[in-house]
Amino acid sequence: MNWERLKVFHQVARTGSFTNTAFQMNISQSSLSRTIMQLEHELKTRLFHRLPHGLELTPQGKNLYTVTTRMFYEAEAVENLFTQEKNDPAGLLRIITTISLASMWFPYYTPGFCEKYPDMRLIITGNDDNLDLNLRQADVSIRTFIPQQPDLIQNYLLTFTPKFFASRNYLNKHGEPKTIEDLDNHRLLTYADYHVHPYGNSLHWVLNAGRTMENLRKPFLRVNTGPGLLKMAEQGMGVLAMSDQYPAVQESSLIPILQEYEGPGTKVYYSYPKQMKGFKRIEVLNTYLQEILNKKEAQGKLKTT
């Protein structure tokens, strides 16, 4: 079987697009399409469904992608074996995370990492869908625990615990709630209804704090992104429940309220396929984040003592 065709197939399967693959590999779309057609002819099966919005793997294509992914892991492992002791971490690392983490958390840690490891290149994608790391989306996931995937290494990073915040302008106009019951008479900000994954009911904790699930408060305003909610709260639109583990929250003008209350914690993990254990470009980011977060936690404990 032609190895070059398999490499082209692997890249097309990973991006789901002839256009994106052509750009990444610096070859024409017509050449890519011709290579895929030749491979399909050789294997006597269709590998992709051609759809208006892109390409979708057929069942046979998914099986082949599983095989080529394993082949690329093994090829990279061989290269890694002979280079990891000689060179600093280098290469491309594709990270999938949530929209909120990508926009309100990760940007605060990326500059220091890139300065420490200048030969690393990152692609950070925020997506709240339930993604499978073994099916082409990324090398690393930073999000909640991914169940039913025993082929992943999942290292705990930190816990996000929602707390209450409001702007000074809002509190001047509407008063400050003193008890959890007082929220019944305040404007509450929350995520849009369909924005459920990956944090579950903790997204809507502001609506059910101190209440039963059958008797929820009504939100005043809903936004489907964390940055949007944060900005609305800063503009004085209402009370927000969000974790202060987000540096964006710490640096905002919002004022903590009802500080004796906090919502259910959401644990976040650094996850990657077991086949990539020992790869410097995979593990170095995990180590860097662990060191930074442990240092911040230690500093926080010192402040409270």
N, C-alpha and C positions, 0 to 999 in steps of 0.2 A: 504494500500500500504506500502511496506517495506521501512522505512526511510533510512536504511543503503544503500539500492540500489540507492535511489535517491541521496544520498551524493556522491556515487561513480560516478553516471551519471554526476552530476554537475561538479566534478573535471575533468572527461574525456572531457566533453564538453568545459570546460574552457581552457584546454591545447591543445585539438585537437590531442592527442597522448596517446596511451596506455603506451608507454615507459616513457614519462615524468611524467604521472600520477603515474605509478608504483614506480618511483623514489621518488616522493614527498610524497606518502602515505606509502611507505615502504612495498608494497605487490607485489606479482608476477603479471606479465602481463596476465598469463593464468587465474588467479583468477579474474582480472579485466574484461577480455573478457567474462568469464563465468557469472559474475554478470550482465553485460550489456545484454547478451543474455537472461538471466532469466527475466530481466525487460522488454525487448522487447516482450518476450513470454507472460508476464503478461498483457502488454498493447495491445498486438496483433497488433503491428506496428513496423516498422523499425525506429530506432532513428538516426543511423549514416550510411553514405556511407563510405565503406572501400576503400580508395584510396591508390595508391603507396606511396604518400608523407605524408599520415596521415589519419585523420578522418574528415569528413565533416557532419555537422548536416543536417538531412532531414527536410522538413517543419514541420513535427510532432515533431522532436527533438528540433527545434528552439522554438516551442510553449512550450514544456516541460521545456526547459532551462529558458525561461522567468518566468515560475511559480517557478522553484527551486531557481532562483536568488532572487525572491521576498521573498521566504521562508527563505533563508539565511540572507537576509537583516533584516527581522523581528526577526529572532533568535539572530542575532548580536545586534539588537536594545535592546532586552530584557536584554542581558548580559551587554551591555553598560550602561543601566539604573541603574544597581546595582553596577557597578564597577568604573564608570568614576569619581565619587567624591572621591574614595578611592585611586586610583592608577594613576601613571603617564602614559602618552600615551605609548602603547606597541603594538607589533604585526607587521604583514607584511603589507606593502603598495606597491601595484603594480602601477607604473607610466608609462604612455605611452607619449612620446614626439617626437619631430623631431630628425633626426640624428644629425643635427648641435647643437641643444640645449643639447642633451644627451652627446655630445663629447666636446663642446666648451663653454658651459655655466653652466650646472648643476654640473659638477665636482668641480667648484669653491665654491659652496654653500653647497654641501653635507657634507664635514667634520665637519663644525660648527654645522649643524643640528644633525648629529649622536652623536657628543660630548654632545650636550645639552639634547638629548633624547636617551640614550644608549640602551633602551629596544625596540626601533623601528628597523625594518628591511625593507630595500628598495630593490625593483626590478625595475630598470630603463631601459626601452626599447626604443631605437630610431627607429622610423619607419615613413616614409613620406606618407604612404597610408592614405586614408580617413577612419578612424576607428570609430566604434560605441561603445561607452562606455557601452551601455546596452547589448552588445553582446560579453561578456566574455573576452575582451582583457585586461582590467585594471580596477583599482579602480578610478584613477585620470588621467586626461589628462592635459598636459601643452603644449599648442599650440594655433593656431589661433581660433577664434570663431567658434563653431560648430553649423551651422544653422539647422533648422528643427528638433531640439531635445529639446522640451519644458520640458522634464523630467530632464534636467541638470541644476545645479547651475553653472554659469560661472562668475567667479570673475576676473576682469582685473588685470594683473600683471605689464606689461611694454610694451613699444613700441620699436621695432627695426627699425632704420632708416639707410639705407645704405649710406656710404660716400666713397670717393676715397682714395686709398692707393697704394703705390708702395715701393719697396726696394731702398735703397741708391745705390746699384749696378746697378739696372735698370735705375735709373734717371741719373747716371753718363754716362751710355752708350747711352741712347736714349733721354736725356733731359727731363725737367719737363713741362708737359702741363700747359699753363697759362689760357686758356679758354676752355669752354666745347667743342668747335669746334676742338680744337687741338687733341682731342681723336681720330679723324679720322685717325691720323697718328701714333697711338700707338698700342702696343700689348695688347689686352684686354682679361682678364680671366673671364670665366663665368661658370655656371652650365651646365651640359649636357642637351640636348634638352628635354629629357623625364622627367627630374627632375623639374616638374612644381608645384606639390602640396608640401607644403600647402601655399606657399608665392606668387603664381601667377606671374604676370609680373614683380614684383619687383626683382625677381631673375635675370632678364636680363636687369635691368635698365641701366647698364653700356653700353649696346648696343644701347639703344634708347634715352639716355639723350640728349636733344636738337635736337632730330630727330623725324620724323614721323614713325609710325609703319610700313608703307610701304617701308621705306628706312632705314633699320637698318644697323648698322655697323657689320662687320664680326668678330667673336671671333677668337683670336689667339690660345687659348687652352681652352678645356672644361673638367671639372671634375665633377663627380656626388656627391661629398661630400664637406661640408664646410671645414673640416680639410685639405682635399687634396688641395683645392683652396688656403687656407691660406699658406700652405707649399710651393706651387708653386710660390706664390707672394713673399715669403721670399727668395726664391732661385733666384729671379730676372727675372722671366719669363714674367711679364707683370703688367698691372694696374688692381687692384681688387676693386670692389664695395662691401663693407660689413659693417655691423653695428659695431660701437665701443662699443655697449652694451655687446658684447662678451668679457669677460675678456681675452680670448685667443688673441683677436686682440689688446687689450690694452697692453698686455705683449709681443707682437711680436716686431720684429725689423722694422716693416713697418713704413713709413713716410706718414702722412696725406698730400694730395695734393688737389687742387681745393676746398679749404675749404668753399667757399661761396656756394657750391652746395651740396645738399643732396637729396636722393631719397624718394619715397613714404614710409611712415611709415607702419609697420605691427604690429598690436596689438596682444599680447599674453595673454591668459586667463588660470586660474586655474579652471578646470571643474570637476565636480563629480555628480553622481546621487542624486536627491533630497531625495531619501530614506536614504541616508547616512549622511544627515544633522544632526549635533550634535555628530557625531562619533569623538572622540578625535584624533584617528590616521589619520583621513582624514583631519580635520580642522587645526591640529597643524602645518603641513607643509605649508599650505597656510598662516597662521599667521606669521610663521617664515620668509618666503620669502617676504611677504609684509613689515615686519619690516626692513629687510636688504635692500631691494630696496628703501624704503622711506629714510632710513639713507644715502644711497649712493647718492640719488637725492639731499638731503639737503646739503651734503658735496660738491657736484658738483656746486650747486648754490652759496655756500660761496666762492668757488675758482674763480668764474667769477665776483664777486662783489668787 
